[in-house]
Amino acid sequence: MIPSTFAYVAPETLHDALSILANDDDTKVMAGGQSLIPLLKLRLASPAVVMDISRLDSLRDIEETSSAFMIGALVTHERLLDDDTIARSWSIITDAGEDLADPLVRNRGTFGGSLAHADPAGDWPAVALATDVVVHVQSLRGTRKIPIKDFFTYLFTADVADDEILTHVELAKPVPGTVTAYVKIAHPASGYAVAAAGVSLTIDPDGTCRSARIALTGVATTPLRSAGAERALEGSVIDADAVRRAIEHAADGIEVMGDTYAPAEYRKHLIGVVTGRAIQRALDRRT
Protein backbone atom coordinates (compact mmCIF):
# COMPACT_ATOMS: atom_id res chain seq x y z
CA MET A 1 0.00 0.00 0.00
CA ILE A 2 0.92 3.66 -0.33
CA PRO A 3 0.77 6.00 2.70
CA SER A 4 -1.94 8.62 2.87
CA THR A 5 -0.87 12.22 2.20
CA PHE A 6 1.12 13.94 4.94
CA ALA A 7 3.32 17.00 5.38
CA TYR A 8 7.01 16.44 6.14
CA VAL A 9 9.11 18.63 8.41
CA ALA A 10 12.71 18.19 9.57
CA PRO A 11 13.60 20.67 12.34
CA GLU A 12 17.22 21.58 12.96
CA THR A 13 16.98 22.07 16.74
CA LEU A 14 15.23 20.36 19.62
CA HIS A 15 13.44 23.60 20.52
CA ASP A 16 12.05 23.86 16.98
CA ALA A 17 10.87 20.25 17.15
CA LEU A 18 9.13 20.80 20.48
CA SER A 19 7.51 23.97 19.17
CA ILE A 20 6.03 22.05 16.24
CA LEU A 21 4.61 19.42 18.59
CA ALA A 22 3.21 22.06 20.92
CA ASN A 23 1.24 23.64 18.08
CA ASP A 24 0.03 20.57 16.18
CA ASP A 25 -1.54 17.54 17.86
CA ASP A 26 -1.58 15.43 14.66
CA THR A 27 2.19 15.16 14.22
CA LYS A 28 4.06 11.86 14.36
CA VAL A 29 7.72 11.86 15.35
CA MET A 30 10.08 9.82 13.18
CA ALA A 31 13.57 8.90 14.35
CA GLY A 32 15.05 6.08 12.26
CA GLY A 33 11.71 5.35 10.61
CA GLN A 34 12.02 1.58 10.82
CA SER A 35 8.84 1.25 12.88
CA LEU A 36 6.86 4.21 11.57
CA ILE A 37 7.34 3.77 7.83
CA PRO A 38 5.74 0.28 7.73
CA LEU A 39 2.78 1.65 9.73
CA LEU A 40 2.40 4.50 7.24
CA LYS A 41 2.50 2.11 4.29
CA LEU A 42 -0.21 -0.06 5.85
CA ARG A 43 -2.18 3.08 6.82
CA LEU A 44 -2.20 1.94 10.42
CA ALA A 45 -0.92 5.44 11.09
CA SER A 46 -2.13 8.44 9.07
CA PRO A 47 -0.78 11.62 10.69
CA ALA A 48 -1.19 15.01 9.10
CA VAL A 49 2.51 15.74 9.68
CA VAL A 50 5.57 13.51 9.94
CA MET A 51 8.37 15.21 11.82
CA ASP A 52 11.81 13.78 11.07
CA ILE A 53 14.11 14.38 14.06
CA SER A 54 17.17 12.77 12.46
CA ARG A 55 18.91 16.17 12.16
CA LEU A 56 18.95 16.67 15.94
CA ASP A 57 22.58 15.73 16.44
CA SER A 58 22.39 16.41 20.17
CA LEU A 59 20.35 13.20 20.50
CA ARG A 60 23.00 10.99 18.86
CA ASP A 61 25.49 10.77 21.71
CA ILE A 62 26.24 8.18 24.37
CA GLU A 63 27.57 9.97 27.43
CA GLU A 64 29.16 8.16 30.36
CA THR A 65 28.91 9.56 33.88
CA SER A 66 30.26 8.10 37.10
CA SER A 67 27.02 6.17 37.65
CA ALA A 68 25.26 5.75 34.31
CA PHE A 69 25.25 5.78 30.52
CA MET A 70 23.06 8.43 28.91
CA ILE A 71 21.93 6.97 25.59
CA GLY A 72 20.57 9.54 23.15
CA ALA A 73 17.26 8.82 21.46
CA LEU A 74 18.90 8.72 18.01
CA VAL A 75 21.60 6.20 18.94
CA THR A 76 21.12 3.38 16.45
CA HIS A 77 20.92 -0.28 17.36
CA GLU A 78 24.31 -0.88 15.75
CA ARG A 79 25.96 2.02 17.57
CA LEU A 80 24.68 0.76 20.90
CA LEU A 81 25.85 -2.77 20.19
CA ASP A 82 29.28 -1.50 19.14
CA ASP A 83 29.86 0.32 22.44
CA ASP A 84 32.41 -1.88 24.21
CA THR A 85 32.05 -0.15 27.57
CA ILE A 86 28.31 -0.79 27.71
CA ALA A 87 28.82 -4.34 26.48
CA ARG A 88 31.27 -5.06 29.28
CA SER A 89 28.82 -3.69 31.84
CA TRP A 90 25.63 -5.25 30.47
CA SER A 91 25.95 -8.61 28.72
CA ILE A 92 22.20 -8.62 28.19
CA ILE A 93 22.59 -5.95 25.50
CA THR A 94 25.05 -8.08 23.54
CA ASP A 95 22.71 -11.07 23.90
CA ALA A 96 19.78 -9.10 22.49
CA GLY A 97 21.90 -8.01 19.55
CA GLU A 98 22.66 -11.57 18.47
CA ASP A 99 19.38 -11.85 16.57
CA LEU A 100 18.23 -8.26 16.21
CA ALA A 101 16.65 -7.46 12.85
CA ASP A 102 18.67 -7.04 9.64
CA PRO A 103 21.58 -4.72 8.74
CA LEU A 104 19.29 -1.96 7.41
CA VAL A 105 17.18 -1.82 10.56
CA ARG A 106 20.23 -2.12 12.80
CA ASN A 107 21.89 0.86 11.14
CA ARG A 108 18.79 3.05 10.76
CA GLY A 109 16.56 2.06 13.65
CA THR A 110 17.12 3.70 17.03
CA PHE A 111 17.14 2.49 20.61
CA GLY A 112 14.89 5.33 21.78
CA GLY A 113 12.49 4.87 18.90
CA SER A 114 12.18 1.20 19.69
CA LEU A 115 11.21 1.93 23.29
CA ALA A 116 8.73 4.63 22.26
CA HIS A 117 7.18 2.25 19.71
CA ALA A 118 6.45 -0.15 22.61
CA ASP A 119 6.23 -3.27 20.49
CA PRO A 120 5.02 -6.07 22.80
CA ALA A 121 7.38 -8.49 21.03
CA GLY A 122 10.39 -6.18 20.71
CA ASP A 123 13.78 -7.05 22.19
CA TRP A 124 14.84 -3.69 23.64
CA PRO A 125 11.78 -3.22 25.87
CA ALA A 126 12.62 -6.41 27.80
CA VAL A 127 16.26 -5.37 28.05
CA ALA A 128 15.20 -1.95 29.33
CA LEU A 129 12.94 -3.50 31.97
CA ALA A 130 15.62 -5.91 33.13
CA THR A 131 18.22 -3.15 33.43
CA ASP A 132 15.70 -0.78 35.06
CA VAL A 133 16.41 2.21 32.83
CA VAL A 134 14.88 5.66 33.26
CA VAL A 135 13.38 7.32 30.19
CA HIS A 136 13.79 11.09 29.80
CA VAL A 137 11.18 12.99 27.77
CA GLN A 138 10.93 16.70 27.06
CA SER A 139 8.34 19.24 25.90
CA LEU A 140 8.04 23.01 26.06
CA ARG A 141 6.32 22.39 29.39
CA GLY A 142 9.48 20.88 30.85
CA THR A 143 11.14 17.50 31.28
CA ARG A 144 10.02 14.23 32.85
CA LYS A 145 11.90 11.18 34.08
CA ILE A 146 9.86 8.00 33.70
CA PRO A 147 10.87 4.73 35.38
CA ILE A 148 10.73 2.03 32.73
CA LYS A 149 8.31 -0.04 34.84
CA ASP A 150 5.73 2.72 34.25
CA PHE A 151 6.59 3.46 30.63
CA PHE A 152 4.74 0.77 28.64
CA THR A 153 1.05 1.46 29.15
CA TYR A 154 -0.75 -0.64 26.51
CA LEU A 155 -0.32 -2.35 23.16
CA PHE A 156 2.12 -0.22 21.12
CA THR A 157 1.57 2.59 23.62
CA ALA A 158 4.15 4.31 25.83
CA ASP A 159 3.95 7.19 28.28
CA VAL A 160 5.04 9.90 25.86
CA ALA A 161 2.55 12.75 25.43
CA ASP A 162 1.71 14.21 22.02
CA ASP A 163 3.87 17.27 22.70
CA GLU A 164 6.85 15.33 24.09
CA ILE A 165 10.00 13.83 22.57
CA LEU A 166 11.98 11.03 24.12
CA THR A 167 15.43 12.63 24.39
CA HIS A 168 17.56 9.97 26.07
CA VAL A 169 17.58 6.84 28.18
CA GLU A 170 19.49 6.63 31.45
CA LEU A 171 21.12 3.22 31.93
CA ALA A 172 22.64 2.91 35.39
CA LYS A 173 25.90 1.02 35.78
CA PRO A 174 25.41 -2.39 37.40
CA VAL A 175 26.26 -2.88 41.06
CA PRO A 176 28.94 -5.48 41.94
CA GLY A 177 27.68 -9.04 41.76
CA THR A 178 25.26 -8.36 38.90
CA VAL A 179 24.96 -10.84 36.03
CA THR A 180 22.59 -10.50 33.09
CA ALA A 181 21.34 -12.41 30.07
CA TYR A 182 18.68 -12.41 27.36
CA VAL A 183 17.17 -15.46 25.66
CA LYS A 184 14.62 -15.39 22.84
CA ILE A 185 12.53 -17.94 21.00
CA ALA A 186 11.94 -16.10 17.74
CA HIS A 187 9.15 -16.42 15.23
CA PRO A 188 10.71 -18.13 12.20
CA ALA A 189 9.32 -15.60 9.72
CA SER A 190 9.48 -12.24 11.49
CA GLY A 191 12.30 -12.79 13.99
CA TYR A 192 10.20 -11.13 16.68
CA ALA A 193 9.90 -12.82 20.05
CA VAL A 194 7.32 -15.52 20.47
CA ALA A 195 8.64 -15.48 24.01
CA ALA A 196 11.80 -13.96 25.43
CA ALA A 197 13.23 -13.21 28.85
CA GLY A 198 15.75 -10.65 30.03
CA VAL A 199 17.34 -11.37 33.40
CA SER A 200 19.37 -9.21 35.79
CA LEU A 201 20.48 -10.84 39.04
CA THR A 202 22.55 -9.29 41.81
CA ILE A 203 24.09 -12.10 43.83
CA ASP A 204 26.01 -11.77 47.09
CA PRO A 205 29.27 -13.70 47.59
CA ASP A 206 27.45 -16.37 49.62
CA GLY A 207 25.14 -17.07 46.66
CA THR A 208 22.09 -15.22 47.97
CA CYS A 209 20.10 -13.30 45.37
CA ARG A 210 19.84 -9.73 46.62
CA SER A 211 17.89 -8.45 43.60
CA ALA A 212 16.19 -10.07 40.63
CA ARG A 213 14.59 -8.46 37.61
CA ILE A 214 12.99 -10.86 35.13
CA ALA A 215 11.48 -9.14 32.08
CA LEU A 216 9.36 -10.80 29.42
CA THR A 217 8.45 -9.85 25.88
CA GLY A 218 6.34 -11.48 23.18
CA VAL A 219 3.87 -12.96 25.65
CA ALA A 220 1.42 -10.18 26.61
CA THR A 221 0.01 -6.89 25.33
CA THR A 222 2.99 -5.05 26.82
CA PRO A 223 6.53 -6.01 27.77
CA LEU A 224 6.45 -6.68 31.51
CA ARG A 225 8.28 -8.11 34.49
CA SER A 226 7.58 -11.50 36.04
CA ALA A 227 6.79 -10.82 39.70
CA GLY A 228 6.42 -14.54 40.34
CA ALA A 229 9.89 -15.44 39.10
CA GLU A 230 11.45 -12.49 40.92
CA ARG A 231 9.84 -13.48 44.24
CA ALA A 232 11.10 -17.03 43.81
CA LEU A 233 14.70 -15.81 43.55
CA GLU A 234 15.06 -12.77 45.79
CA GLY A 235 16.35 -13.61 49.25
CA SER A 236 17.13 -17.19 48.26
CA VAL A 237 20.41 -18.93 47.62
CA ILE A 238 20.54 -19.41 43.88
CA ASP A 239 20.53 -23.18 43.43
CA ALA A 240 18.64 -25.67 41.28
CA ASP A 241 15.57 -25.51 43.51
CA ALA A 242 15.41 -21.71 43.34
CA VAL A 243 15.69 -21.78 39.55
CA ARG A 244 12.99 -24.44 39.36
CA ARG A 245 10.65 -22.30 41.49
CA ALA A 246 11.32 -19.30 39.29
CA ILE A 247 10.41 -21.32 36.19
CA GLU A 248 7.23 -22.65 37.81
CA HIS A 249 6.04 -19.19 38.85
CA ALA A 250 7.29 -17.16 35.86
CA ALA A 251 3.82 -16.87 34.29
CA ASP A 252 1.95 -16.15 37.54
CA GLY A 253 -0.55 -13.33 37.18
CA ILE A 254 0.23 -12.73 33.49
CA GLU A 255 -2.60 -12.59 30.95
CA VAL A 256 -0.78 -14.49 28.24
CA MET A 257 -1.81 -13.71 24.67
CA GLY A 258 -2.20 -16.33 21.95
CA ASP A 259 -2.34 -16.47 18.18
CA THR A 260 -2.45 -19.05 15.40
CA TYR A 261 1.28 -19.69 15.66
CA ALA A 262 1.54 -19.84 19.45
CA PRO A 263 -1.68 -20.35 21.45
CA ALA A 264 -1.77 -18.93 24.96
CA GLU A 265 -1.11 -22.27 26.69
CA TYR A 266 1.96 -22.85 24.54
CA ARG A 267 3.25 -19.33 25.20
CA LYS A 268 2.67 -19.84 28.92
CA HIS A 269 4.92 -22.91 28.73
CA LEU A 270 7.52 -20.92 26.77
CA ILE A 271 7.64 -18.27 29.51
CA GLY A 272 9.10 -20.89 31.83
CA VAL A 273 11.47 -22.12 29.14
CA VAL A 274 13.01 -18.74 28.31
CA THR A 275 13.08 -17.69 31.96
CA GLY A 276 15.01 -20.79 32.97
CA ARG A 277 17.44 -20.50 30.07
CA ALA A 278 18.08 -16.81 30.72
CA ILE A 279 18.66 -17.37 34.44
CA GLN A 280 21.11 -20.16 33.71
CA ARG A 281 22.90 -18.12 31.06
CA ALA A 282 23.30 -15.30 33.56
CA LEU A 283 24.53 -17.64 36.30
CA ASP A 284 27.12 -19.11 33.93
CA ARG A 285 28.67 -15.64 33.81
CA ARG A 286 29.42 -15.44 37.51
CA THR A 287 33.13 -15.04 38.20
SVG drawing of the C-alpha trace seen along z (x, -y; Angstrom):
<svg xmlns="http://www.w3.org/2000/svg" viewBox="-5 -26 41 54">
<polyline fill="none" stroke="black" stroke-width="0.4" points="0.0,0.0 0.9,-3.7 0.8,-6.0 -1.9,-8.6 -0.9,-12.2 1.1,-13.9 3.3,-17.0 7.0,-16.4 9.1,-18.6 12.7,-18.2 13.6,-20.7 17.2,-21.6 17.0,-22.1 15.2,-20.4 13.4,-23.6 12.0,-23.9 10.9,-20.2 9.1,-20.8 7.5,-24.0 6.0,-22.1 4.6,-19.4 3.2,-22.1 1.2,-23.6 0.0,-20.6 -1.5,-17.5 -1.6,-15.4 2.2,-15.2 4.1,-11.9 7.7,-11.9 10.1,-9.8 13.6,-8.9 15.0,-6.1 11.7,-5.3 12.0,-1.6 8.8,-1.3 6.9,-4.2 7.3,-3.8 5.7,-0.3 2.8,-1.6 2.4,-4.5 2.5,-2.1 -0.2,0.1 -2.2,-3.1 -2.2,-1.9 -0.9,-5.4 -2.1,-8.4 -0.8,-11.6 -1.2,-15.0 2.5,-15.7 5.6,-13.5 8.4,-15.2 11.8,-13.8 14.1,-14.4 17.2,-12.8 18.9,-16.2 18.9,-16.7 22.6,-15.7 22.4,-16.4 20.3,-13.2 23.0,-11.0 25.5,-10.8 26.2,-8.2 27.6,-10.0 29.2,-8.2 28.9,-9.6 30.3,-8.1 27.0,-6.2 25.3,-5.7 25.3,-5.8 23.1,-8.4 21.9,-7.0 20.6,-9.5 17.3,-8.8 18.9,-8.7 21.6,-6.2 21.1,-3.4 20.9,0.3 24.3,0.9 26.0,-2.0 24.7,-0.8 25.8,2.8 29.3,1.5 29.9,-0.3 32.4,1.9 32.1,0.1 28.3,0.8 28.8,4.3 31.3,5.1 28.8,3.7 25.6,5.2 26.0,8.6 22.2,8.6 22.6,5.9 25.0,8.1 22.7,11.1 19.8,9.1 21.9,8.0 22.7,11.6 19.4,11.8 18.2,8.3 16.6,7.5 18.7,7.0 21.6,4.7 19.3,2.0 17.2,1.8 20.2,2.1 21.9,-0.9 18.8,-3.0 16.6,-2.1 17.1,-3.7 17.1,-2.5 14.9,-5.3 12.5,-4.9 12.2,-1.2 11.2,-1.9 8.7,-4.6 7.2,-2.3 6.5,0.1 6.2,3.3 5.0,6.1 7.4,8.5 10.4,6.2 13.8,7.1 14.8,3.7 11.8,3.2 12.6,6.4 16.3,5.4 15.2,1.9 12.9,3.5 15.6,5.9 18.2,3.1 15.7,0.8 16.4,-2.2 14.9,-5.7 13.4,-7.3 13.8,-11.1 11.2,-13.0 10.9,-16.7 8.3,-19.2 8.0,-23.0 6.3,-22.4 9.5,-20.9 11.1,-17.5 10.0,-14.2 11.9,-11.2 9.9,-8.0 10.9,-4.7 10.7,-2.0 8.3,0.0 5.7,-2.7 6.6,-3.5 4.7,-0.8 1.0,-1.5 -0.7,0.6 -0.3,2.4 2.1,0.2 1.6,-2.6 4.1,-4.3 3.9,-7.2 5.0,-9.9 2.5,-12.7 1.7,-14.2 3.9,-17.3 6.9,-15.3 10.0,-13.8 12.0,-11.0 15.4,-12.6 17.6,-10.0 17.6,-6.8 19.5,-6.6 21.1,-3.2 22.6,-2.9 25.9,-1.0 25.4,2.4 26.3,2.9 28.9,5.5 27.7,9.0 25.3,8.4 25.0,10.8 22.6,10.5 21.3,12.4 18.7,12.4 17.2,15.5 14.6,15.4 12.5,17.9 11.9,16.1 9.1,16.4 10.7,18.1 9.3,15.6 9.5,12.2 12.3,12.8 10.2,11.1 9.9,12.8 7.3,15.5 8.6,15.5 11.8,14.0 13.2,13.2 15.7,10.6 17.3,11.4 19.4,9.2 20.5,10.8 22.6,9.3 24.1,12.1 26.0,11.8 29.3,13.7 27.5,16.4 25.1,17.1 22.1,15.2 20.1,13.3 19.8,9.7 17.9,8.4 16.2,10.1 14.6,8.5 13.0,10.9 11.5,9.1 9.4,10.8 8.4,9.8 6.3,11.5 3.9,13.0 1.4,10.2 0.0,6.9 3.0,5.0 6.5,6.0 6.4,6.7 8.3,8.1 7.6,11.5 6.8,10.8 6.4,14.5 9.9,15.4 11.4,12.5 9.8,13.5 11.1,17.0 14.7,15.8 15.1,12.8 16.4,13.6 17.1,17.2 20.4,18.9 20.5,19.4 20.5,23.2 18.6,25.7 15.6,25.5 15.4,21.7 15.7,21.8 13.0,24.4 10.6,22.3 11.3,19.3 10.4,21.3 7.2,22.6 6.0,19.2 7.3,17.2 3.8,16.9 1.9,16.2 -0.5,13.3 0.2,12.7 -2.6,12.6 -0.8,14.5 -1.8,13.7 -2.2,16.3 -2.3,16.5 -2.5,19.0 1.3,19.7 1.5,19.8 -1.7,20.4 -1.8,18.9 -1.1,22.3 2.0,22.8 3.2,19.3 2.7,19.8 4.9,22.9 7.5,20.9 7.6,18.3 9.1,20.9 11.5,22.1 13.0,18.7 13.1,17.7 15.0,20.8 17.4,20.5 18.1,16.8 18.7,17.4 21.1,20.2 22.9,18.1 23.3,15.3 24.5,17.6 27.1,19.1 28.7,15.6 29.4,15.4 33.1,15.0"/>
</svg>
